[in-house]
Amino acid sequence: MPETAPITVPLPEPGAVTLVIPTFDESANIRELLRRVTESVPSHLPCEVLFVDDSTDDTPAVIAEAAQSCPFPVTVLHREHPEGGLGGAVVAGLAAATADWVVVMDGDLQHPPHLVPELVATGERRGADLVVASRYLPGGSRAGLAGGYRVAVSRCATWLAKGLFPRALAAISDPMSGFFAIRRSAVTAAVTGDELKPLGYKILLELAVRCRPERVAEAPFVFQDRYAGESKSTAREGLRFLRHLVELRTAAPLARMAAFGLIGLTGFVPNLLALWALTAAGLHYLPAEIAANQFGVAWNFLLIEALLFRDRRRHRHWADRAGRFALLANADLVVRIPLIALFVGQLQLAVLPATALALLTTFVLRFAGTEALVYLPRRRDRIRGRARRTERTPG
């Protein structure tokens, strides 16, 4: 699709901007991208271009060569270990940015550079902290999405995200957009405090939910065809997006505890299947109960690792985590019977209410124990984390 003519927008002051462009094997797009940035950004707008590069090809070398003809400062931050994918690259760019405004855009020219001044101007004019380039406003279009399948996936992802976060995304019509401008002051605390935990492509969703910018504005844009190369969107990225949604939704302790309980309920399936198989093979039901319980424990551990505590797994070795989790899960059986006896004997409860209360009590204890004993950072890790945050805090 041919690029539409640049729109001239009078820019209020101040308007300094850092363009953060995450790249992964985009060498064929770099020269044209910098050419369009040069043509689109007014000379009176203080601008720096920051590429955060995870490439395995010659993209950094191409950037260095193309930067010689660009009037703006161009910097390449190459990451040998691309933690967090594209979202992690954007967070690294936010940490390195120096301007009042940060504009995030892709390196494949599906996000038209001529809109950069308009996004910043809209933010200044409306006093916004976040300005989203939306495909779903009048004048916007998702024409550059390749095929009906990607259009349907994008729409479903938008509905799902807005359904899960109705308040945080109320003012954002296109939470899947990767093209936006944000005031650096709106994300500084989250960046320096290691509060951002991106997973995959949808960094705008991460910023909107975790940072909760007070004032949000939007501007329409036409999603362009890729200039060169192939889309990085895959089924694996779709699964990472779903995992990211779960992590964001369960960030609050009560929501995390509810998810912990739902995962625990699913553990009954492998537990009962294993019990049936073991007893059918002739094993006595008591040792079969104990052995079958381990299948449910293993199932729950794998789901909790993948969905609830991904960002805390680095604090302990997986074998340490698994052992502690299994100990807590099996202790549940040992603690429950004395609790039932206590509730019946001392509180004069009937057996069924006593059992229900014991189940609730051990569930809360197991959740608290899992957070504190399995996934809470060790003391030396907490001290190091505080030291890193202190080093990044100015003044």
C-alpha positions in Angstrom: 0.0 0.0 0.0 1.5 3.4 -0.9 2.2 5.6 2.1 -0.3 8.5 2.5 1.1 12.1 2.4 2.6 13.3 5.6 0.3 15.5 7.8 1.8 18.8 8.9 0.9 19.4 12.6 1.9 22.5 14.5 3.9 21.2 17.5 3.5 22.8 20.9 6.7 23.1 23.0 8.3 21.2 24.6 8.3 18.3 22.1 11.6 16.4 22.5 11.1 12.8 21.5 13.0 9.5 21.7 11.9 7.1 18.9 12.3 3.6 20.4 12.3 1.0 17.5 12.7 -2.7 18.5 14.2 -4.7 15.7 14.7 -8.4 15.0 16.3 -9.1 11.6 15.0 -6.0 9.9 18.1 -5.0 7.9 16.1 -4.7 4.7 13.9 -2.0 6.2 16.4 0.2 8.0 17.5 2.6 5.2 13.9 3.3 4.1 12.8 3.7 7.7 15.4 6.3 8.5 14.8 8.1 5.3 11.1 8.4 6.1 11.8 9.5 9.7 14.1 12.2 8.3 11.4 13.4 5.9 8.6 13.3 8.5 10.0 14.7 11.7 10.3 18.5 11.6 13.8 19.9 12.1 12.6 22.0 15.1 11.5 18.8 17.0 14.4 17.6 19.1 14.6 13.9 18.3 16.8 10.9 18.9 16.4 7.4 17.4 17.1 4.4 19.6 17.1 1.0 18.0 16.9 -1.9 20.5 18.2 -4.7 18.5 17.8 -8.5 19.0 18.9 -9.4 15.5 20.9 -12.4 14.4 21.7 -10.8 11.0 23.6 -7.6 10.0 20.9 -5.2 11.2 23.3 -3.3 13.6 25.8 -2.7 10.8 23.1 -1.5 8.4 21.8 0.9 11.1 25.3 2.3 11.6 25.8 2.9 7.9 22.3 4.4 7.4 22.7 6.6 10.4 25.4 8.6 8.7 22.8 10.3 6.5 20.3 10.9 9.3 20.2 14.4 10.9 19.1 13.0 14.2 21.3 11.1 16.7 20.9 7.3 16.1 21.9 4.8 18.8 21.8 1.0 18.7 21.3 -1.0 21.9 22.1 -4.6 20.9 20.9 -7.3 23.3 22.7 -10.6 23.3 20.0 -12.1 25.5 16.6 -10.8 24.3 14.7 -11.3 27.5 11.0 -10.6 27.2 11.0 -10.5 23.4 9.8 -7.4 21.7 8.2 -6.1 24.9 11.4 -6.5 26.8 13.2 -4.6 24.0 10.8 -1.7 24.5 11.3 -1.7 28.2 15.1 -1.5 27.6 14.4 1.4 25.3 12.3 3.2 27.9 15.1 2.8 30.4 17.6 4.3 28.0 15.4 7.1 26.6 16.3 10.7 27.5 13.5 12.8 26.0 10.2 13.9 27.5 8.3 11.8 25.1 9.0 8.3 23.9 7.4 7.1 20.7 7.4 3.3 20.2 7.0 2.0 16.7 8.0 -1.1 14.7 10.9 -1.2 12.3 9.0 -2.7 9.3 7.2 0.5 8.3 3.8 -0.8 9.1 3.7 2.1 11.5 4.0 5.3 9.3 6.8 7.6 10.6 4.9 10.7 9.4 2.5 10.3 12.4 5.3 10.7 15.0 4.8 14.5 15.2 1.1 14.1 15.3 1.2 11.7 18.3 3.4 14.0 20.2 1.4 17.1 19.3 -1.8 15.3 20.4 -0.3 14.5 23.7 0.9 18.1 24.3 -2.4 19.6 23.1 -4.6 17.3 25.3 -2.3 17.1 28.3 -2.2 13.3 27.8 0.3 10.8 29.3 -0.3 8.2 26.6 -1.3 8.7 23.0 -2.3 5.5 21.1 -2.3 5.2 17.3 -5.5 3.3 16.7 -6.7 1.3 13.7 -10.2 1.4 15.0 -11.0 5.1 15.0 -12.7 6.9 12.1 -9.9 7.4 9.6 -7.9 4.4 10.8 -7.6 1.0 9.1 -6.1 -2.4 9.7 -5.5 -2.8 5.9 -1.9 -4.0 6.4 -2.9 -7.1 8.3 -2.2 -10.0 6.0 -5.4 -12.0 5.4 -8.7 -12.6 7.1 -7.1 -14.9 9.7 -4.9 -12.2 11.2 -7.7 -9.7 11.1 -9.9 -12.1 13.1 -7.1 -13.0 15.6 -6.4 -9.3 16.1 -10.1 -8.5 16.7 -10.5 -11.4 19.1 -7.4 -10.4 21.0 -8.7 -6.9 21.4 -12.1 -8.1 22.7 -10.5 -10.5 25.1 -8.1 -7.8 26.5 -10.8 -5.2 26.9 -13.1 -7.7 28.5 -10.4 -8.7 31.1 -9.3 -5.1 31.8 -12.4 -2.9 31.3 -11.2 -0.1 33.5 -7.6 0.1 32.5 -8.4 -0.1 28.7 -11.7 1.9 28.8 -10.1 4.8 26.8 -8.1 2.7 24.4 -9.9 1.4 21.3 -6.8 -0.5 20.1 -4.9 -2.1 23.0 -3.1 -4.4 20.5 -1.4 -1.4 18.8 2.3 -1.3 18.9 2.5 2.3 17.8 2.1 4.9 20.6 3.6 7.9 22.4 4.1 8.0 26.2 5.5 10.5 28.5 8.7 9.2 30.0 7.6 10.5 33.4 4.6 8.2 33.3 6.7 5.0 33.2 9.9 6.0 35.0 8.8 4.6 38.4 7.7 1.3 36.8 11.0 0.9 34.8 13.3 1.7 37.7 11.3 -0.5 40.1 11.3 -3.5 37.8 7.5 -3.5 37.8 7.2 -4.2 34.0 7.2 -7.8 33.1 6.5 -8.0 29.4 6.0 -11.2 27.6 6.0 -11.1 23.8 4.7 -8.4 21.5 1.9 -6.6 23.3 3.9 -4.0 25.3 1.1 -1.4 25.2 -1.2 -3.7 27.1 1.6 -4.1 29.8 2.1 -0.4 30.1 -1.6 0.5 30.2 -2.4 -2.2 32.9 0.6 -1.8 35.1 1.3 1.9 34.8 -2.3 3.1 34.6 -1.5 6.5 32.8 -4.0 9.1 34.1 -4.8 10.8 30.7 -5.1 8.8 27.5 -5.7 10.1 24.0 -5.9 8.4 20.6 -5.2 9.3 17.0 -6.2 7.2 13.9 -3.7 5.5 11.7 -3.7 3.2 8.7 -1.8 0.0 9.4 0.6 -0.3 6.4 1.9 -3.3 4.5 5.4 -4.5 5.5 8.1 -2.8 3.4 10.3 -5.9 3.4 10.7 -9.2 5.2 8.2 -11.4 6.8 5.9 -11.0 9.8 7.2 -12.3 13.2 3.7 -13.1 14.4 3.4 -16.8 15.0 1.1 -19.3 16.9 3.8 -19.3 19.6 3.4 -15.5 20.0 -0.3 -16.1 20.4 0.3 -18.5 23.3 2.7 -16.0 24.9 0.0 -13.4 24.6 -2.5 -15.6 26.4 0.0 -16.3 29.1 0.6 -12.6 29.4 -3.1 -11.9 29.9 -3.2 -14.5 32.7 -0.2 -12.9 34.4 -1.6 -9.4 34.2 -5.0 -10.5 35.4 -3.6 -12.4 38.4 -1.1 -9.7 39.5 -3.3 -8.8 42.5 -3.0 -11.2 45.4 -6.7 -12.0 45.6 -6.9 -12.7 41.9 -3.8 -14.8 42.1 -5.3 -16.8 45.0 -8.5 -17.4 43.0 -6.4 -18.6 40.0 -4.4 -20.8 42.4 -7.6 -22.4 43.6 -8.9 -23.0 40.0 -5.6 -24.6 39.1 -5.9 -26.8 42.2 -9.3 -28.0 41.1 -8.0 -29.1 37.7 -5.5 -31.3 39.6 -8.3 -33.6 40.6 -8.4 -34.9 37.0 -4.9 -36.4 36.9 -5.3 -37.5 40.5 -8.4 -39.5 39.9 -7.1 -40.9 36.6 -4.0 -42.1 38.4 -6.0 -43.5 41.3 -8.2 -45.5 38.9 -5.2 -46.9 37.0 -3.3 -47.9 40.1 -6.2 -49.6 41.8 -7.1 -51.3 38.5 -3.6 -52.7 38.4 -4.1 -54.3 41.9 -2.5 -51.7 44.2 -4.1 -51.3 47.6 -6.2 -48.1 47.7 -4.1 -46.4 50.5 -0.7 -46.4 48.8 -2.6 -45.7 45.5 -4.2 -42.6 47.1 -0.7 -41.3 48.2 0.8 -42.1 44.8 -2.1 -40.6 42.8 -1.9 -37.4 44.8 1.6 -36.9 43.4 0.2 -36.8 39.9 -2.2 -34.0 40.9 0.7 -32.2 42.7 2.9 -32.4 39.6 0.1 -31.1 37.3 -0.6 -28.2 39.6 3.1 -27.3 39.9 3.5 -27.2 36.1 0.5 -24.9 35.6 1.4 -22.6 38.5 5.0 -22.3 37.1 3.7 -21.5 33.6 0.8 -19.2 34.5 1.2 -17.6 37.9 4.8 -17.3 38.9 6.8 -17.1 35.7 8.6 -14.0 36.7 9.6 -15.4 40.1 11.1 -18.7 38.9 14.6 -17.3 38.6 15.0 -17.0 42.4 15.3 -20.8 43.0 16.4 -23.8 41.0 13.4 -25.7 39.5 14.2 -28.8 41.6 14.2 -26.7 44.8 10.8 -25.2 43.8 9.3 -28.5 42.9 10.5 -30.1 46.2 9.1 -27.3 48.3 5.8 -27.3 46.4 5.4 -31.0 46.8 6.1 -30.8 50.5 3.5 -28.1 51.0 0.9 -30.0 48.9 1.4 -33.3 50.8 1.4 -31.5 54.2 -2.1 -30.4 53.3 -3.3 -34.0 53.8 -1.5 -34.3 57.2 -2.8 -31.0 58.5 -6.4 -31.4 57.3 -7.4 -34.4 59.6 -6.2 -32.8 62.9 -8.0 -29.6 61.9 -11.2 -31.4 61.3 -10.9 -33.1 64.7 -10.3 -29.7 66.3 -13.3 -28.1 64.6 -15.6 -31.0 65.6 -14.3 -31.4 69.1 -13.6 -27.8 70.2 -16.0 -25.8 68.0 -18.8 -28.4 68.0 -19.2 -28.3 64.3 -20.8 -31.1 62.3 -18.4 -33.2 60.2 -19.3 -31.7 56.8 -19.0 -28.0 57.8 -15.8 -28.9 59.7 -14.4 -30.6 56.6 -15.3 -27.6 54.4 -13.7 -25.1 56.9 -10.6 -27.3 57.1 -10.3 -27.4 53.3 -10.6 -23.6 53.1 -8.0 -23.1 55.9 -5.5 -25.5 54.4 -6.0 -23.9 50.9 -5.3 -20.4 52.2 -2.2 -21.7 54.2 -1.0 -23.6 51.1 -1.3 -20.5 48.9 0.5 -18.3 51.4 3.1 -21.0 51.9 3.6 -21.4 48.1 4.2 -17.6 47.7 6.4 -17.3 50.8 8.4 -20.5 50.7 8.6 -21.4 47.0 8.5 -18.2 45.0 9.5 -15.4 47.4 12.9 -14.1 46.4 15.6 -15.1 48.8 16.9 -12.4 51.1 20.1 -11.8 49.2 18.1 -11.5 45.9 15.8 -8.9 47.6 18.9 -6.9 48.8 20.4 -7.0 45.2 17.1 -5.9 43.7 16.9 -2.9 46.1 20.5 -2.0 45.3 19.8 -2.1 41.6 16.8 0.2 42.0 18.8 2.6 44.1 21.5 2.8 41.4 18.9 3.7 38.7 17.2 6.3 40.8 18.5 9.8 40.0 19.7 12.1 42.7 
